[in-house]
Amino acid sequence: TGRLEGQGSSCGSGNKCWNVNYGFGDPLTFRTSHDDAASGHCVTYVGPVGFYRGQLQFDTVNLTWLRVYN
């Protein structure tokens, strides 16, 4: 669970990417195509953590893994 930070940017296949600040350590990349995801919104993600170019990333390939709160 954390807050989407920054402007969000296009990151392929209809997705946008943000940094997600989850309250511990450095923010991680959060990638989703969820229509309600926007800068400043809180998200809860329950799913696998992946890697993209050697960096940890939350990739919501299954939207049932995600809840968005604004």
N, CA, C and O atoms as CSV, one atom per row, in Angstrom:
chain,resi,resn,atom,element,x,y,z
A,1,THR,N,N,0.850,-1.176,0.000
A,1,THR,CA,C,0.000,0.000,0.000
A,1,THR,C,C,0.888,1.228,0.000
A,1,THR,O,O,1.861,1.296,0.751
A,2,GLY,N,N,0.556,2.207,-0.845
A,2,GLY,CA,C,1.336,3.426,-0.923
A,2,GLY,C,C,0.652,4.468,-1.782
A,2,GLY,O,O,-0.452,4.261,-2.285
A,3,ARG,N,N,1.342,5.609,-1.944
A,3,ARG,CA,C,0.815,6.745,-2.705
A,3,ARG,C,C,1.594,6.892,-4.011
A,3,ARG,O,O,2.822,6.812,-4.024
A,4,LEU,N,N,0.861,7.108,-5.116
A,4,LEU,CA,C,1.485,7.340,-6.418
A,4,LEU,C,C,2.058,8.744,-6.443
A,4,LEU,O,O,1.349,9.719,-6.195
A,5,GLU,N,N,3.350,8.842,-6.746
A,5,GLU,CA,C,4.035,10.128,-6.739
A,5,GLU,C,C,4.524,10.491,-8.126
A,5,GLU,O,O,4.792,9.619,-8.953
A,6,GLY,N,N,4.636,11.787,-8.373
A,6,GLY,CA,C,5.110,12.282,-9.657
A,6,GLY,C,C,3.961,12.426,-10.642
A,6,GLY,O,O,2.794,12.269,-10.282
A,7,GLN,N,N,4.297,12.721,-11.868
A,7,GLN,CA,C,3.292,12.983,-12.890
A,7,GLN,C,C,2.748,11.720,-13.537
A,7,GLN,O,O,1.665,11.748,-14.122
A,8,GLY,N,N,3.454,10.644,-13.448
A,8,GLY,CA,C,3.053,9.450,-14.186
A,8,GLY,C,C,3.453,9.609,-15.640
A,8,GLY,O,O,3.281,10.682,-16.218
A,9,SER,N,N,3.973,8.572,-16.225
A,9,SER,CA,C,4.411,8.660,-17.616
A,9,SER,C,C,4.029,7.387,-18.354
A,9,SER,O,O,3.913,6.315,-17.760
A,10,SER,N,N,3.837,7.524,-19.649
A,10,SER,CA,C,3.511,6.381,-20.481
A,10,SER,C,C,4.673,5.397,-20.440
A,10,SER,O,O,5.833,5.786,-20.575
A,11,CYS,N,N,4.351,4.115,-20.252
A,11,CYS,CA,C,5.427,3.110,-20.188
A,11,CYS,C,C,5.039,1.835,-20.929
A,11,CYS,O,O,5.325,0.729,-20.470
A,12,GLY,N,N,4.393,1.995,-22.065
A,12,GLY,CA,C,4.139,0.883,-22.967
A,12,GLY,C,C,2.849,0.121,-22.733
A,12,GLY,O,O,2.380,-0.005,-21.602
A,13,SER,N,N,2.294,-0.376,-23.798
A,13,SER,CA,C,1.094,-1.229,-23.795
A,13,SER,C,C,-0.096,-0.601,-23.091
A,13,SER,O,O,-0.872,-1.305,-22.445
A,14,GLY,N,N,-0.253,0.721,-23.205
A,14,GLY,CA,C,-1.383,1.418,-22.589
A,14,GLY,C,C,-1.235,1.632,-21.096
A,14,GLY,O,O,-2.202,2.010,-20.434
A,15,ASN,N,N,-0.050,1.400,-20.548
A,15,ASN,CA,C,0.212,1.584,-19.121
A,15,ASN,C,C,0.816,2.944,-18.835
A,15,ASN,O,O,1.382,3.595,-19.714
A,16,LYS,N,N,0.681,3.360,-17.571
A,16,LYS,CA,C,1.395,4.525,-17.052
A,16,LYS,C,C,2.213,4.057,-15.862
A,16,LYS,O,O,1.831,3.113,-15.171
A,17,CYS,N,N,3.338,4.716,-15.624
A,17,CYS,CA,C,4.215,4.382,-14.508
A,17,CYS,C,C,4.380,5.575,-13.578
A,17,CYS,O,O,4.487,6.720,-14.017
A,18,TRP,N,N,4.397,5.281,-12.298
A,18,TRP,CA,C,4.650,6.252,-11.242
A,18,TRP,C,C,5.676,5.656,-10.296
A,18,TRP,O,O,5.965,4.461,-10.350
A,19,ASN,N,N,6.222,6.493,-9.431
A,19,ASN,CA,C,6.892,5.994,-8.241
A,19,ASN,C,C,5.805,5.771,-7.216
A,19,ASN,O,O,4.875,6.571,-7.116
A,20,VAL,N,N,5.906,4.694,-6.453
A,20,VAL,CA,C,4.964,4.468,-5.366
A,20,VAL,C,C,5.756,4.545,-4.063
A,20,VAL,O,O,6.715,3.801,-3.857
A,21,ASN,N,N,5.339,5.455,-3.191
A,21,ASN,CA,C,5.954,5.612,-1.883
A,21,ASN,C,C,5.160,4.761,-0.907
A,21,ASN,O,O,4.011,5.071,-0.590
A,22,TYR,N,N,5.773,3.698,-0.436
A,22,TYR,CA,C,5.087,2.760,0.445
A,22,TYR,C,C,5.521,2.897,1.905
A,22,TYR,O,O,5.185,2.054,2.736
A,23,GLY,N,N,6.268,3.963,2.215
A,23,GLY,CA,C,6.610,4.278,3.594
A,23,GLY,C,C,7.862,3.618,4.132
A,23,GLY,O,O,8.139,3.705,5.328
A,24,PHE,N,N,8.627,2.955,3.269
A,24,PHE,CA,C,9.843,2.296,3.721
A,24,PHE,C,C,10.833,2.249,2.573
A,24,PHE,O,O,10.512,1.741,1.498
A,25,GLY,N,N,12.016,2.766,2.783
A,25,GLY,CA,C,13.043,2.709,1.746
A,25,GLY,C,C,12.718,3.583,0.548
A,25,GLY,O,O,11.861,4.466,0.609
A,26,ASP,N,N,13.417,3.317,-0.532
A,26,ASP,CA,C,13.231,4.083,-1.765
A,26,ASP,C,C,11.919,3.711,-2.445
A,26,ASP,O,O,11.489,2.559,-2.383
A,27,PRO,N,N,11.277,4.696,-3.100
A,27,PRO,CA,C,10.060,4.370,-3.865
A,27,PRO,C,C,10.369,3.357,-4.968
A,27,PRO,O,O,11.493,3.280,-5.463
A,28,LEU,N,N,9.347,2.581,-5.343
A,28,LEU,CA,C,9.475,1.609,-6.423
A,28,LEU,C,C,8.611,2.036,-7.595
A,28,LEU,O,O,7.691,2.837,-7.434
A,29,THR,N,N,8.903,1.505,-8.768
A,29,THR,CA,C,8.093,1.776,-9.949
A,29,THR,C,C,6.789,1.002,-9.860
A,29,THR,O,O,6.769,-0.179,-9.515
A,30,PHE,N,N,5.708,1.689,-10.176
A,30,PHE,CA,C,4.374,1.090,-10.180
A,30,PHE,C,C,3.795,1.264,-11.568
A,30,PHE,O,O,3.666,2.394,-12.039
A,31,ARG,N,N,3.441,0.164,-12.244
A,31,ARG,CA,C,2.983,0.182,-13.638
A,31,ARG,C,C,1.574,-0.375,-13.714
A,31,ARG,O,O,1.308,-1.481,-13.243
A,32,THR,N,N,0.660,0.403,-14.316
A,32,THR,CA,C,-0.722,-0.068,-14.414
A,32,THR,C,C,-1.460,0.594,-15.571
A,32,THR,O,O,-1.080,1.663,-16.049
A,33,SER,N,N,-2.522,-0.073,-16.005
A,33,SER,CA,C,-3.437,0.510,-16.995
A,33,SER,C,C,-4.780,0.841,-16.342
A,33,SER,O,O,-5.736,1.189,-17.034
A,34,HIS,N,N,-4.856,0.734,-15.019
A,34,HIS,CA,C,-6.105,0.994,-14.292
A,34,HIS,C,C,-6.568,2.425,-14.553
A,34,HIS,O,O,-5.794,3.369,-14.392
A,35,ASP,N,N,-7.826,2.586,-14.954
A,35,ASP,CA,C,-8.361,3.912,-15.320
A,35,ASP,C,C,-8.389,4.900,-14.165
A,35,ASP,O,O,-8.289,6.104,-14.397
A,36,ASP,N,N,-8.522,4.431,-12.928
A,36,ASP,CA,C,-8.621,5.329,-11.775
A,36,ASP,C,C,-7.276,5.723,-11.181
A,36,ASP,O,O,-7.230,6.601,-10.320
A,37,ALA,N,N,-6.182,5.106,-11.610
A,37,ALA,CA,C,-4.864,5.437,-11.075
A,37,ALA,C,C,-4.455,6.830,-11.539
A,37,ALA,O,O,-4.531,7.147,-12.726
A,38,ALA,N,N,-4.019,7.661,-10.589
A,38,ALA,CA,C,-3.588,9.027,-10.897
A,38,ALA,C,C,-2.623,9.502,-9.825
A,38,ALA,O,O,-2.606,8.965,-8.717
A,39,SER,N,N,-1.829,10.496,-10.147
A,39,SER,CA,C,-0.880,11.060,-9.197
A,39,SER,C,C,-1.584,11.461,-7.911
A,39,SER,O,O,-2.644,12.086,-7.939
A,40,GLY,N,N,-0.984,11.094,-6.779
A,40,GLY,CA,C,-1.526,11.431,-5.477
A,40,GLY,C,C,-2.498,10.410,-4.918
A,40,GLY,O,O,-2.813,10.455,-3.729
A,41,HIS,N,N,-2.980,9.492,-5.741
A,41,HIS,CA,C,-3.905,8.474,-5.252
A,41,HIS,C,C,-3.151,7.392,-4.483
A,41,HIS,O,O,-1.978,7.123,-4.742
A,42,CYS,N,N,-3.843,6.788,-3.547
A,42,CYS,CA,C,-3.299,5.654,-2.805
A,42,CYS,C,C,-3.709,4.364,-3.501
A,42,CYS,O,O,-4.802,4.258,-4.057
A,43,VAL,N,N,-2.813,3.392,-3.457
A,43,VAL,CA,C,-3.081,2.100,-4.074
A,43,VAL,C,C,-2.721,0.987,-3.102
A,43,VAL,O,O,-1.808,1.119,-2.287
A,44,THR,N,N,-3.451,-0.101,-3.207
A,44,THR,CA,C,-3.092,-1.343,-2.531
A,44,THR,C,C,-2.922,-2.391,-3.604
A,44,THR,O,O,-3.828,-2.629,-4.404
A,45,TYR,N,N,-1.772,-3.010,-3.620
A,45,TYR,CA,C,-1.421,-4.002,-4.637
A,45,TYR,C,C,-1.063,-5.313,-3.940
A,45,TYR,O,O,-0.214,-5.339,-3.048
A,46,VAL,N,N,-1.709,-6.388,-4.349
A,46,VAL,CA,C,-1.385,-7.717,-3.839
A,46,VAL,C,C,-1.098,-8.592,-5.057
A,46,VAL,O,O,-2.012,-9.111,-5.697
A,47,GLY,N,N,0.163,-8.742,-5.356
A,47,GLY,CA,C,0.571,-9.509,-6.523
A,47,GLY,C,C,2.079,-9.648,-6.544
A,47,GLY,O,O,2.758,-9.177,-5.632
A,48,PRO,N,N,2.611,-10.288,-7.571
A,48,PRO,CA,C,4.057,-10.511,-7.637
A,48,PRO,C,C,4.827,-9.224,-7.932
A,48,PRO,O,O,4.312,-8.292,-8.550
A,49,VAL,N,N,6.051,-9.206,-7.479
A,49,VAL,CA,C,6.975,-8.111,-7.774
A,49,VAL,C,C,7.877,-8.582,-8.897
A,49,VAL,O,O,8.406,-9.693,-8.850
A,50,GLY,N,N,8.054,-7.741,-9.910
A,50,GLY,CA,C,8.893,-8.119,-11.037
A,50,GLY,C,C,10.103,-7.220,-11.152
A,50,GLY,O,O,10.336,-6.357,-10.305
A,51,PHE,N,N,10.870,-7.431,-12.207
A,51,PHE,CA,C,12.038,-6.620,-12.500
A,51,PHE,C,C,11.906,-6.067,-13.908
A,51,PHE,O,O,11.423,-6.754,-14.808
A,52,TYR,N,N,12.334,-4.831,-14.098
A,52,TYR,CA,C,12.411,-4.222,-15.416
A,52,TYR,C,C,13.728,-3.464,-15.468
A,52,TYR,O,O,13.960,-2.544,-14.684
A,53,ARG,N,N,14.579,-3.857,-16.392
A,53,ARG,CA,C,15.911,-3.263,-16.512
A,53,ARG,C,C,16.646,-3.271,-15.175
A,53,ARG,O,O,17.314,-2.302,-14.813
A,54,GLY,N,N,16.513,-4.378,-14.449
A,54,GLY,CA,C,17.234,-4.552,-13.201
A,54,GLY,C,C,16.643,-3.858,-11.993
A,54,GLY,O,O,17.214,-3.927,-10.905
A,55,GLN,N,N,15.501,-3.182,-12.160
A,55,GLN,CA,C,14.866,-2.462,-11.064
A,55,GLN,C,C,13.576,-3.173,-10.653
A,55,GLN,O,O,12.826,-3.653,-11.503
A,56,LEU,N,N,13.324,-3.237,-9.342
A,56,LEU,CA,C,12.063,-3.806,-8.871
A,56,LEU,C,C,10.882,-2.993,-9.390
A,56,LEU,O,O,10.959,-1.769,-9.501
A,57,GLN,N,N,9.796,-3.680,-9.705
A,57,GLN,CA,C,8.624,-3.003,-10.251
A,57,GLN,C,C,7.356,-3.775,-9.895
A,57,GLN,O,O,7.318,-5.004,-9.967
A,58,PHE,N,N,6.327,-3.034,-9.513
A,58,PHE,CA,C,4.988,-3.595,-9.368
A,58,PHE,C,C,4.311,-3.447,-10.722
A,58,PHE,O,O,4.128,-2.325,-11.194
A,59,ASP,N,N,3.941,-4.534,-11.347
A,59,ASP,CA,C,3.336,-4.517,-12.679
A,59,ASP,C,C,1.964,-5.177,-12.586
A,59,ASP,O,O,1.871,-6.396,-12.441
A,60,THR,N,N,0.909,-4.390,-12.669
A,60,THR,CA,C,-0.449,-4.909,-12.473
A,60,THR,C,C,-0.998,-5.494,-13.770
A,60,THR,O,O,-1.904,-4.935,-14.389
A,61,VAL,N,N,-0.435,-6.623,-14.164
A,61,VAL,CA,C,-0.925,-7.306,-15.367
A,61,VAL,C,C,-2.313,-7.887,-15.137
A,61,VAL,O,O,-3.022,-8.191,-16.096
A,62,ASN,N,N,-2.706,-8.045,-13.884
A,62,ASN,CA,C,-4.048,-8.511,-13.521
A,62,ASN,C,C,-4.666,-7.426,-12.632
A,62,ASN,O,O,-4.247,-7.256,-11.486
A,63,LEU,N,N,-5.643,-6.703,-13.142
A,63,LEU,CA,C,-6.207,-5.563,-12.409
A,63,LEU,C,C,-6.950,-5.961,-11.139
A,63,LEU,O,O,-7.243,-5.095,-10.315
A,64,THR,N,N,-7.264,-7.242,-10.954
A,64,THR,CA,C,-7.904,-7.664,-9.704
A,64,THR,C,C,-6.913,-7.636,-8.540
A,64,THR,O,O,-7.323,-7.743,-7.384
A,65,TRP,N,N,-5.630,-7.496,-8.822
A,65,TRP,CA,C,-4.604,-7.402,-7.788
A,65,TRP,C,C,-4.522,-5.997,-7.190
A,65,TRP,O,O,-3.756,-5.778,-6.251
A,66,LEU,N,N,-5.286,-5.050,-7.710
A,66,LEU,CA,C,-5.113,-3.638,-7.379
A,66,LEU,C,C,-6.393,-2.988,-6.894
A,66,LEU,O,O,-7.469,-3.237,-7.436
A,67,ARG,N,N,-6.274,-2.151,-5.871
A,67,ARG,CA,C,-7.340,-1.257,-5.424
A,67,ARG,C,C,-6.776,0.158,-5.443
A,67,ARG,O,O,-5.661,0.393,-4.977
A,68,VAL,N,N,-7.552,1.106,-5.986
A,68,VAL,CA,C,-7.140,2.511,-6.075
A,68,VAL,C,C,-8.094,3.338,-5.226
A,68,VAL,O,O,-9.313,3.194,-5.313
A,69,TYR,N,N,-7.509,4.217,-4.394
A,69,TYR,CA,C,-8.293,5.098,-3.506
A,69,TYR,C,C,-7.864,6.532,-3.792
A,69,TYR,O,O,-6.672,6.840,-3.794
A,70,ASN,N,N,-8.843,7.415,-4.035
A,70,ASN,CA,C,-8.485,8.817,-4.297
A,70,ASN,C,C,-8.943,9.722,-3.209
A,70,ASN,O,O,-8.720,10.931,-3.278
